[in-house]
């Protein structure tokens, strides 16, 4: 029996000691939380002020950026219109030159065929004239 009471006392006192430490830790945590509360409030206030100042400081920059973006959009749209007009002019010019060249080709081809027919006829007549008659 002496051994069993020894272990009961040993583990019983350890159990009590653990319970006491847990209670002390909880009390200490509550005290720490109470002590830290003003610092947490100050940190929150500081963060809110800093965010407000950042918003205030960035507002003119954002407005300026929006203005520059609007100006850039207007400038680009002007150049797009000019480029579109220039491309349209180039296309019209190419169409005109293509139709001119096409018309010239249509005129040259029949003339060339007629000239070639005349040359061929003349050459054939000359060849026939050079062939001696059959006897």
Buried (B, 14 or more C-beta within 10 A) or exposed (E): EEEEEEEEEEEEEEEEEEEEEEEEEEEEEEEEEEEEEEEEEEEEEEEEEEEEEEEEEEEEEEEEEEEEEEEEEEEEEEEEEEEEEEEEEEEEEEEEEEEEEEEEEEEEEEEEEEEEEEEEEEEEEEEEEEEEEEE
